[in-house]
């Protein structure tokens, strides 16, 4: 098994995948399920690693301002113009659905005193660690009677890392509500980054890796679980073939 930046490539089970392909037309989706199940036990250790390298003080503040016009716009490749929500719109959104404020105690604090949790102290990165896996899209090999025939490509990939979950918190620099999404800053935590204020570099935050070290330490266990699942699926398919 090889891994890079949270993506897992299983390379040691080729014979098992090939054997399964002779027994099942769903080899890719079975492999994706095997990878997903093999990665799930690593979610906890990776969350713990994030909490070790990122010091959260769980700060909150009720000193912030909102505006109806501080949204940003951009033009997509297809020419369509999209915009972010303004800080005032974000506050209305969390008032309508407090789940965007994160943990229960922070939802309660917001309801009680209007305080917002500060970005950088939300624990969002650790909370968002999750697993994704998908099979490589089946290849179209032809059609029979107008029905498209697809063949599994016997390949799948898995990811372990931050998800696209969103919450609303307070920007330390702008002192206004912003959307916090772990996928936007996880690489900055993992790889380190420069601190730029008003286009001037004022410092550097050191790298605090949490992706590669955790995956590397669990590499053998992940590969073993994938292979065990594939063997179980092969045995199941063989038993089904033997039924009258």
Backbone as a ProteinNet text record, in pm:
[ID]
protein_1_A
[PRIMARY]
XXXXXXXXXXXXXXXXXXXXXXXXXXXXXXXXXXXXXXXXXXXXXXXXXXXXXXXXXXXXXXXXXXXXXXXXXXXXXXXXXXXXXXXXXXXXXXXXXXXXXXXXXXXXXXXXXXXXXXXXXXXXXXXXXXXXXXXXXXXXXXXXXXXXXXXXXXXXXXXXXXXXXXXXXXXXXXXXXXXXXXXXXXXXXXXXXXXXXXXXXXXXXXXXXXXXXXXXXXXXXXXXXXXXXXXXXXXXXXXXXXXX
[TERTIARY]
83.8	0	86.7	51.9	121.2	21.8	72.4	-18.3	48.8	-31.1	21.3	-87.1	-55	-145.5	-287.6	-299.5	-430.8	-495.2	-438.6	-495.5	-426.1	-503.7	-447.6	-456.7	-344.9	-341	-301	-388.3	-356.3	-287	-161.7	-84.5	-47.7	-73.2	-30.1	-137.6	-253.4	-363.5	-406.8	-315.4	-350.4	-403.4	-340.4	-385.3	-526.2	-555.8	-689.3	-793.8	-758.3	-850.5	-877.8	-773.2	-788.9	-875.6	-853.2	-933.8	-1079.8	-1103.8	-1241.1	-1309.1	-1232.6	-1290.6	-1347.6	-1296.2	-1348.8	-1478.1	-1510.5	-1627.4	-1736.5	-1699.1	-1795.2	-1780	-1892.3	-1889.6	-1878.5	-1872.5	-1869.4	-1733.7	-1629.1	-1498.2	-1457.4	-1477	-1437.2	-1510.2	-1643.2	-1721.2	-1690.6	-1662.8	-1624.5	-1491	-1397.3	-1266.8	-1280.6	-1368.3	-1390.6	-1445	-1538.5	-1594.8	-1487.5	-1400.4	-1292.8	-1196.7	-1163.5	-1073	-1138.3	-1266.1	-1338.3	-1340.4	-1373.9	-1379.7	-1241.9	-1138.1	-1001.4	-949.5	-998	-951	-1024.9	-1146.6	-1226.9	-1159.1	-1090.4	-1023.6	-912.4	-870.1	-760.7	-813.8	-944.6	-1002.8	-972.4	-995.5	-969.9	-826.4	-727.2	-587	-549.7	-606.4	-572.8	-632.8	-753.7	-813	-729.2	-681.4	-596.8	-466.2	-409.7	-286.1	-308.5	-422.9	-454	-462.1	-529.3	-544	-410.2	-316.4	-183.3	-103.4	-113.5	-29.3	-93.8	-225.8	-295.5	-347.6	-299.7	-340.8	-466.2	-578.7	-704.4	-737	-763.5	-802.2	-953.3	-1026.2	-1171.8	-1214.1	-1150.7	-1184.6	-1315	-1384.1	-1503.5	-1509.8	-1585.6	-1592.7	-1731.2	-1775.7	-1902.1	-1877.1	-1750.3	-1714.6	-1688.9	-1792.2	-1779.7	-1885.5	-1867.8	-1961.4	-2003.4	-2115.6	-2165.8	-2198.7	-2203.7	-2234.8	-2315.9	-2399.9	-2476.5	-2397.4	-2287.4	-2216.1	-2072.9	-2030.1	-1891.2	-1874.3	-1964	-1950.1	-1844.7	-1800.3	-1704.4	-1764.6	-1728.6	-1779	-1662.1	-1690.1	-1589.6	-1661.1	-1589.9	-1645.4	-1588.6	-1675.9	-1633.5	-1589.3	-1528.1	-1477.2	-1588.2	-1709.5	-1821.3	-1883.6	-1823.4	-1871.9	-1976.4	-2020.3	-2122	-2059.8	-2125.9	-2077.3	-2141.3	-2059.2	-2108.8	-2053.8	-2121.1	-2073	-2088	-2004.3	-2012.6	-2125.2	-2162.2	-2261.4	-2194.1	-2264.5	-2213.1	-2213.4	-2142.5	-2138.3	-2278	-2358.9	-2495.1	-2578.6	-2557.7	-2629.5	-2585.6	-2456.7	-2407	-2473.2	-2487.4	-2549.8	-2696.3	-2765.5	-2904.4	-2912.5	-2812.1	-2810.2	-2793.9	-2704.7	-2684.1	-2799.8	-2866.6	-2985.6	-3097	-3102.5	-3203.8	-3165.6	-3036.5	-2988.5	-2858.3	-2866.6	-2748.5	-2641	-2665.6	-2563.6	-2435.8	-2448.3	-2331.7	-2237.1	-2275.6	-2189.2	-2103.2	-2117.9	-2032.3	-2086.5	-1999.8	-2034	-2152.4	-2220.5	-2341.2	-2316.7	-2204.7	-2180.3	-2164.6	-2112.3	-2096.9	-2228.7	-2315	-2449.8	-2525.2	-2505.9	-2571.9	-2518.6	-2385.9	-2326.3	-2376.9	-2392.2	-2441.2	-2585.1	-2666.2	-2805.2	-2815.1	-2720.8	-2726.2	-2668.4	-2549.7	-2481.3	-2433.5	-2464.5	-2425.6	-2278.2	-2205.7	-2061.7	-2035.8	-1930.3	-1889.3	-1755	-1740	-1612.8	-1510.9	-1387.6	-1285.3	-1227	-1207.5	-1141.3	-1001.5	-963.8	-835	-847.8	-963.1	-986.3	-1115.4	-1161.2	-1290.5	-1280.2	-1161.5	-1148.1	-1209	-1239.9	-1306.7	-1222.7	-1092.2	-1005.3	-1011.9	-998.3	-1004.1	-1142.3	-1245.1	-1381.6	-1412.8	-1355.1	-1391.3	-1318.8	-1221.6	-1147.8	-1244.9	-1243.7	-1336.1	-1277.2	-1351.7	-1305.1	-1393.6	-1330.3	-1402	-1334.7	-1412.5	-1356	-1451.1	-1396.2	-1480.8	-1409.2	-1488.6	-1434.5	-1408.7	-1311.9	-1288.9	-1408.4	-1452.7	-1574.4	-1564.9	-1672.6	-1675.4	-1661	-1594.2	-1570.9	-1689.1	-1736.1	-1843.6	-1782.8	-1832.5	-1775.5	-1867.1	-1989.2	-2081.6	-2225	-2314.3	-2455.7	-2524.1	-2627.5	-2707.7	-2853.9	-2923.8	-3065.2	-3091.8	-3000.1	-3017.1	-2971	-2927.7	-2880.5	-2728.3	-2677.6	-2533.5	-2467.5	-2358.6	-2282.9	-2158	-2140.8	-2024.9	-1942.2	-1811.7	-1720.8	-1638.6	-1633.7	-1556.3	-1409.5	-1345.4	-1202.6	-1114.9	-1177.9	-1105.4	-1011.3	-1053.8	-968.4	-1053.4	-996.1	-1064.2	-959.3	-999.5	-909.8	-980.9	-899.6	-955.8	-881.3	-953.3	-894.3	-925.3	-830.8	-851.3	-802	-889.3	-849.9	-970.8	-953.4	-1062.3	-1172.6	-1295.9	-1411.6	-1451.3	-1552.8	-1596.8	-1703.4	-1713.7	-1811.4	-1784	-1891.2	-1877.4	-1933.6	-1876.2	-1933.2	-1903.6	-1965.6	-1944.8	-1873	-1768.9	-1694	-1649.5	-1562	-1517.1	-1374.2	-1354.2	-1219.2	-1142.2	-1023.2	-941.6	-895	-872.3	-816	-925.2	-1033.1	-1139.5	-1244.3	-1248.6	-1347	-1489.5	-1517	-1652.2	-1675	-1800.4	-1830	-1778.2	-1721.1	-1673.1	-1708.8	-1705	-1724.7	-1592.4	-1596.7	-1478	-1493.6	-1400.8	-1404.6	-1264.7	-1252.6	-1120.9	-1040.3	-1106.8	-1033.5	-961.5	-999.2	-934.1	-800.2	-781.9	-658.6	-583.3	-634.4	-567	-423.3	-403.2	-267.4	-174.1	-227.9	-144.4	-97	-184.8	-146.6	-45.6	-72.4	12.3	150.1	152.8	277	347.8	279.4	334.6	302.5	318.1	286.3	343.8	350.1	392.5	274.2	302.3	199.3	213.4	110.1	114.1	4.6	43	-52.1	-28.2	-135.3	-125.9	-12.9	-8.8	86.4	232.1	251.7	387.1	404.4	511.8	540.2	591.6	519.3	556.3	601.6	599.7	643.6	610.5	636.4	607.9	559.8	456.4	404.2	464.8	527	595.8	496.3	543.3	460.4	430.3	307.3	269	197.6	273.8	216	123	8.8	-83.4	-132.8	-116.9	-163.4	-64.4	54.3	150	194.4	226.6	272.5	169.2	42.2	-61	-82.7	-93.5	-113.3	5.5	126.6	245.2	246.4	206.9	210	101.4	-3.5	-113.7	-115.1	-9.8	-5.9	-30	40.6	27.9	-111.9	-168.2	-302.3	-407.9	-394.7	-489.8	-484.1	-360.7	-344.1	-397.1	-372.1	-418.2	-569.8	-635.8	-782.6	-843.6	-780.4	-828.9	-818.7	-703.4	-682.4	-777.3	-801.1	-893.6	-1034.7	-1075.8	-1209.2	-1221.5	-1118	-1121.2	-1127.3	-1051.5	-1056.4	-1196.4	-1258.4	-1394.1	-1492.8	-1477.1	-1566.2	-1545.9	-1420.6	-1392.4	-1457.3	-1442	-1502.6	-1654.1	-1711.5	-1856.3	-1902.2	-1828.3	-1863.6	-1850.6	-1744.6	-1725.9	-1836.7	-1878.9	-1988.7	-2117	-2137.3	-2256.7	-2254.6	-2135.1	-2122.1	-2154.8	-2127.6	-2148.6	-2291.9	-2381.1	-2520.7	-2592.8	-2684.1	-2758	-2855.9
-119.6	0	123.7	221	348.9	457.7	566.7	675.4	808.4	909.6	1043	1145.5	1238.9	1347.1	1298.9	1192.4	1146.1	1048.3	1030	935.4	800.8	694.7	560.8	481.6	424.7	338.5	198.3	103	-34.4	-103	-142.6	-203	-348	-394.5	-529.5	-634.5	-600.5	-696.6	-723.9	-707	-721.3	-860.3	-962.9	-1099.8	-1123	-1067.7	-1083.3	-1009.1	-889.7	-812.3	-884.9	-940.7	-1014.2	-1138.5	-1209.6	-1328.5	-1291.1	-1181.3	-1137.1	-1096.7	-1038.6	-991.5	-1105.5	-1227.6	-1343.7	-1395.7	-1346.2	-1395.4	-1290	-1163.5	-1055.5	-946.4	-884.1	-771.5	-639.1	-645.4	-525.4	-511.2	-554.6	-555	-417	-314.9	-179.9	-130.8	-148.9	-100.8	-182.7	-311.4	-393.6	-347	-314.6	-266.7	-131.4	-44.5	85	66.5	-27.2	-55.5	-110.8	-197.3	-256.1	-146.6	-53.7	55.9	144.9	177.3	263.9	201.5	73.2	4.9	-8.5	-22	-35.4	95.5	206.8	337.6	388.1	344.7	398.2	386.2	275	267.3	370.5	436.7	532.8	674.4	693.9	826.7	877.9	793.7	832.8	874.4	791	830.5	959.1	981.6	1104.2	1225.2	1213.5	1323.7	1355	1251.3	1271.7	1340.6	1303.8	1366.8	1514.8	1547.5	1687.9	1766.2	1709.3	1778.5	1795.8	1702.6	1714.4	1827.7	1841.3	1939.4	2078	2083.9	2213.1	2243.8	2349.9	2388.1	2475.9	2420.8	2495.3	2546.7	2676.6	2735.9	2752.8	2720.6	2735.5	2876.9	2975.7	3114.3	3154.3	3247.5	3303.5	3451	3522.9	3666.8	3718	3820.8	3885.1	4026.7	4052	4181.2	4161.7	4174.9	4158.7	4242.1	4264.1	4345.3	4271.3	4313	4248.8	4355.5	4310.4	4400.3	4324.3	4395.8	4336	4335.1	4407.8	4427	4375	4301.5	4253.8	4117.1	4083.5	3958.8	3977.2	3862.7	3866.6	3797	3842.4	3781.5	3730.9	3629.9	3578.8	3521.1	3513.9	3461.2	3322.3	3223.7	3086.2	3070.8	2957.4	2931.5	2933.9	2896.2	2895.3	3033.6	3133.8	3269.8	3311.5	3219.1	3249.9	3320.9	3426.3	3501.2	3446.8	3416.6	3367.6	3457.8	3458.7	3539.3	3465.2	3502.9	3446.7	3516.6	3462.4	3529.7	3639.8	3748.1	3856.5	3810.7	3884.2	3847.4	3855.1	3950.1	3959.7	3839.5	3793.1	3674.7	3550.4	3544.3	3430.3	3424.7	3539.5	3541.6	3500.3	3545.5	3502.8	3352.6	3299.4	3155.4	3073.5	3118.1	3041.3	3061.1	3174	3193.6	3099.4	3073.3	2982.1	2836.3	2807.9	2670.3	2673.5	2666.8	2680.6	2573.8	2469.6	2365.9	2425.6	2539.3	2602	2663.2	2660	2714.7	2608.3	2482.1	2377.3	2312.3	2295.6	2221.1	2282.6	2196.5	2238.2	2358.1	2358.5	2467	2601.3	2599.9	2724.9	2770.4	2674.9	2712.8	2776.1	2719.9	2773.5	2912.5	2929.6	3060.4	3166.8	3127.5	3223	3263.8	3165.7	3194.8	3282.1	3261.3	3332.9	3473.3	3485.5	3615.2	3664.8	3589.3	3634.5	3623.3	3535.7	3519.7	3421.6	3447.5	3360.6	3297.1	3171.6	3103.4	3154.5	3174.4	3229.7	3124.4	3163.3	3075.9	3042.6	2917	2873.1	2804.7	2822.2	2759.8	2678.2	2640.4	2572	2419.8	2363.5	2217.9	2157.7	2243.4	2199.3	2099.6	2121.4	2033.3	1890.7	1872.5	1737.4	1675.9	1755.4	1705.1	1659.8	1727.2	1699.8	1579.7	1522.4	1408.3	1294.2	1248.7	1143.3	1065	965.4	873.8	885.4	881.9	872.5	765.7	695.6	597.8	583.6	567.6	548.7	462.7	388	303.3	386.3	345	408.6	381.3	482	468.1	350.8	271	153.7	194.2	109.8	136.4	85.3	168.4	125.2	37.2	-85.7	-181.3	-209.2	-158	-181.4	-171.6	-223.7	-223.8	-344.9	-393.1	-505.3	-467.8	-467.4	-433.2	-293.7	-201.8	-65.1	-42.1	-147.3	-135.9	-125.2	-22.5	-0.9	-106.3	-162	-262.5	-196.5	-206.5	-148	-256.8	-234.6	-330.8	-260.8	-321.9	-265.3	-256	-145.1	-129.3	-186.1	-250.4	-320.6	-227.7	-103.8	-7.6	86.8	129.1	224.3	301.7	417.9	499.9	542.1	563.1	606.6	727.3	810.6	929.4	932.4	975.3	997.9	1138.1	1223.8	1361	1448.6	1580.3	1672.3	1669.8	1684.9	1689.6	1834.4	1853.6	1988.1	2045.3	1994.4	2048.7	2197	2272	2415.2	2455.2	2557.8	2621.1	2770.6	2846.2	2990.9	3030.9	3110.3	3158.1	3301.1	3347.2	3486.3	3495.8	3578.7	3604.4	3688.3	3640.7	3715.2	3848	3850.8	3970.1	4068.5	4015.7	4102.7	4135.7	4055.2	4073.2	4072.9	3978	3959.7	3811.1	3768.1	3627	3581.8	3461.7	3403.2	3254.9	3196.7	3052.2	2982.1	2880.8	2801.3	2664.3	2628.9	2499.6	2439.2	2324.4	2266.1	2238.6	2205.6	2175.3	2297.5	2417.7	2538.6	2566.1	2509.7	2542.4	2419.9	2300.2	2179.8	2170.9	2206.2	2199.2	2300.1	2411.5	2511.7	2459.4	2384.1	2323.7	2212.7	2128.7	2012.6	2052.3	2152	2186.1	2311.6	2387.5	2515.3	2624.4	2750.6	2859.2	2991.9	3086.5	3221.1	3299.6	3392.9	3483	3615.7	3649.3	3770.3	3865.5	3987.1	4090.6	4212.8	4256	4368.7	4346.8	4225.3	4186.7	4183.7	4189.1	4185.3	4059.8	3985.6	3864.2	3904.6	3866.1	3904.9	3785.3	3666.8	3550.4	3422	3311.3	3181	3085.1	3008.7	2907	2772.9	2705.1	2580.2	2470.7	2375.4	2261.6	2172.9	2124	2028.2	1911.2	1821.3	1713.2	1622.2	1591.8	1496.3	1392.3	1418.2	1323.6	1208.3	1240.3	1136.2	1051.1	1111.4	1028.2	924.5	966	872.7	761.9	797.8	695.5	599.7	652.7	567.5	468.8	514.7	426.1	319.1	342.3	245.6	174.1	192	140	-11	-85.9	-231.8	-276.8	-212.7	-249.8	-222.4	-109	-74.8	-178.1	-209.3	-307.1	-443.3	-481.9	-611.6	-620.1	-511.7	-511.6	-516.7	-446.9	-452.4	-594.2	-656.5	-792	-891.6	-876.9	-968	-954.9	-831.4	-809.2	-870	-855.9	-913	-1065.2	-1126.5	-1272.1	-1317.5	-1241.8	-1275	-1265	-1163.3	-1146.7	-1258.6	-1301.6	-1412.5	-1540.5	-1567.1	-1687	-1683	-1566.3	-1550.1	-1575.9	-1523.3	-1542.5	-1689	-1754.9	-1897.8	-1981.9	-1948.2	-2022.2	-2004	-1882.3	-1856.7	-1932.4	-1947.3	-2021.4	-2168.6	-2218.1	-2360.3	-2399.1	-2298.7	-2328.1	-2378.9	-2475.2	-2528	-2424.1
0	0	0	-82.2	-84.7	-48.3	13.2	50.3	26.3	-8.7	-33.2	-1.5	90.9	125.9	154.5	232.5	273.5	178.6	58.4	-37.2	-23.8	-27.7	-8.7	-138.6	-178.2	-296.1	-249.9	-264.3	-224.3	-340.9	-321.5	-430.1	-401.5	-280.5	-243.9	-254.1	-312.6	-317.9	-461.8	-555.5	-697.3	-730.2	-674.2	-702.4	-649.4	-531.1	-473.4	-556.7	-601.9	-685.3	-815.7	-874.4	-1000.1	-980.9	-870.8	-843.1	-823.1	-752.8	-728.9	-858.8	-952	-1078	-1161.2	-1139.5	-1212.3	-1150.7	-1032.4	-960.8	-945.9	-961.9	-938.3	-1043.6	-1079.6	-1172.5	-1097.8	-965	-881	-809.2	-874.7	-809.4	-759.1	-841.3	-801.7	-679.1	-676	-561.7	-435.9	-452.2	-336.9	-281	-370	-326.1	-254.9	-306.3	-241.8	-100.7	-85.1	47.1	140.7	87.3	167.6	216.3	127.5	164.9	269.8	247.9	342.7	481.9	488.4	618	681.4	598.1	650.6	707.1	654.3	699.6	822.9	844.5	955	1091.3	1122.3	1253.5	1273.2	1164.5	1173.9	1197.1	1185.1	1205.1	1345.8	1446.8	1585.5	1610.4	1572.3	1591	1518.3	1398.5	1327	1396.7	1449	1524.6	1648.2	1714.6	1832.4	1795.1	1678.7	1632.7	1603.3	1542.3	1515	1645.4	1745	1873.7	1943.3	1918.4	1979	1915.8	1783.1	1714.9	1707.5	1723.5	1718.8	1858.8	1916.4	2051.4	2044.8	2088.7	2087.3	2227.2	2236.7	2364.3	2377.8	2269	2268.4	2309	2248.4	2278.6	2209.9	2270.6	2207.7	2239.7	2159.5	2176.9	2140.5	2208.2	2172.7	2119.1	2084.4	2026.3	1877.8	1799	1655.1	1586	1457.1	1380.1	1254.1	1196.4	1074.4	971.4	848.6	737.9	633.5	562.4	453.4	323.2	319.5	191.7	190.5	294	296.9	232	142.4	67.4	-42.1	-98.4	-208.4	-329.7	-447.2	-570.5	-654.3	-733.8	-827.1	-949.2	-1057.7	-1181.7	-1206.9	-1220.9	-1245.1	-1390.9	-1421	-1555.9	-1660.1	-1617.8	-1712.9	-1731.9	-1666.9	-1681.7	-1580.1	-1498.9	-1399.2	-1279.1	-1232.9	-1117.2	-990	-890.6	-761.8	-651.7	-539.8	-428.4	-297.1	-203	-69.3	6.3	122	205.4	287.4	306.7	390.3	535.5	621.1	762.6	824.2	781	833	791	668.3	620.2	696.7	731.4	808.3	945.8	1010.4	1141.8	1132.9	1030.1	1012.5	987.6	917.5	889.4	1017.6	1107.1	1230.5	1327.9	1319.2	1402.3	1358.5	1227.8	1174.9	1197.8	1197.6	1214.9	1295.1	1428.4	1515.9	1498.3	1419.2	1400.3	1340.2	1270.6	1209.1	1310.7	1438	1542.1	1608.5	1565.2	1619.4	1745.3	1844	1964.5	2039.3	2113.4	2185.2	2276.2	2348.6	2444.5	2374	2251.7	2178.4	2119.1	2084.1	2041	2157.7	2277	2396.1	2430.2	2418.7	2447	2350.5	2223.5	2125.1	2156.7	2194.4	2228.3	2353.6	2446.4	2574.4	2566.3	2505.4	2508	2373	2268	2134.7	2104.8	2174.9	2151.6	2038.1	1963.8	1854	1884.9	1847.9	1867.7	1766.3	1809.3	1722	1628.8	1504	1407.3	1459.1	1448.3	1501.2	1635.1	1699.4	1829.3	1830.7	1714.1	1703.8	1715.7	1690.6	1687.4	1562.3	1464	1342.2	1262.9	1259.7	1181.4	1233.4	1363.2	1420.4	1400.1	1422.5	1410.4	1268.5	1170.3	1030.4	970.5	1041.1	986.2	956.5	833	791.9	674.9	629.7	524.8	401	286.6	159.7	74.4	-4.3	-96.8	-214.5	-332	-449	-551.9	-625.8	-731.1	-855.7	-932.3	-1060.4	-1149.9	-1221.9	-1301.8	-1398.8	-1403.4	-1490.2	-1636.7	-1713.8	-1854.8	-1937.7	-2030.8	-2121.1	-2229.2	-2238.9	-2334.1	-2453	-2449	-2559.9	-2513.9	-2596	-2560.2	-2621	-2553.2	-2600.9	-2588.3	-2698.9	-2697.1	-2644.6	-2672.9	-2625.9	-2483.4	-2415.1	-2277.9	-2275.4	-2207.7	-2199.3	-2111.1	-2160.7	-2086.3	-2028.2	-1898.1	-1830.5	-1763.6	-1760	-1697.6	-1590	-1471.4	-1361.9	-1400.5	-1362.5	-1390.2	-1278.9	-1181.7	-1075.3	-998.1	-979.2	-908.8	-824.7	-712.4	-624.1	-547	-495.6	-415.7	-287.9	-185	-57.8	-3.6	71.2	132.7	281.4	357.6	500.5	530.8	577.6	604.2	630.3	625.7	657.4	552.6	598.7	510.3	484.2	401	362.1	454.9	577.1	671.4	696.3	721.1	745.1	880.8	939.3	1057	1048.3	1133.4	1133.8	1261.5	1247.8	1362.9	1341	1426.8	1422.9	1370.6	1270	1219.9	1321.2	1359	1455.1	1399.3	1267.8	1206	1164.4	1106	1055.2	1159.9	1267.2	1374.3	1321.8	1233.9	1182.4	1156.3	1145	1120.1	983.5	980.4	855.3	853.2	734.6	720	748.1	831.8	864.3	800.1	713.2	644.7	652.8	716	743.5	617.4	507.6	384.5	329	375.3	326.5	395.4	515.7	588.5	640.6	616.2	666	614.1	487.1	429.9	495.7	543.2	610.1	745.3	813.2	940.9	917.4	819.5	793	739.4	650.5	581	633.8	719.1	762.6	661.1	701.1	608.6	658.6	567.4	601.5	658.2	745.3	797.1	723.3	647.9	566.5	612.9	647.7	686.5	599.3	531.2	438	336.8	282.8	178.6	226.3	356.5	411.6	496.2	471.9	548.8	686.4	789.5	925.8	1010.4	952.1	1027.4	953.9	1020.6	961.8	1069.7	1035.7	1126	1085.7	1179.5	1145.9	1109.4	1030.5	990.2	1110.5	1117.9	1222.6	1154.3	1093.2	1012.7	1093.1	1034.2	1095.7	994.5	864.5	763.5	744.9	696.1	661.7	781.2	897.3	1009.3	1054.5	1059	1104.8	1002.8	875.8	772.9	767.5	781.8	777.3	893.2	1012.9	1129.3	1124.4	1046.4	1036.3	901.4	823.7	687.7	681.4	763.4	758.4	799.2	900.4	944.3	838.5	768.6	662.4	550.5	505.3	397.9	439.3	564.5	613.2	615.3	656.2	660.7	520.1	426.2	288.1	234.1	254.3	203.3	269.1	398.5	467.8	411.5	384.5	329.2	189.5	108.5	-25.9	-21.2	70.6	84.2	126.4	215.8	260.6	144.6	60.1	-54.3	-156.7	-174.1	-265.5	-214.3	-84.1	-24.7	-37.8	-16.9	-28.5	-171.9	-269.6	-409.3	-450.7	-403	-434	-374.7	-252.2	-189.8	-268.6	-320.4	-400.7	-531.1	-591.5	-716.8	-698.8	-576.5	-551.9	-522	-503.9	-470.9	-595.9	-578.1	-691.9	-746.2
[MASK]
++++++++++++++++++++++++++++++++++++++++++++++++++++++++++++++++++++++++++++++++++++++++++++++++++++++++++++++++++++++++++++++++++++++++++++++++++++++++++++++++++++++++++++++++++++++++++++++++++++++++++++++++++++++++++++++++++++++++++++++++++++

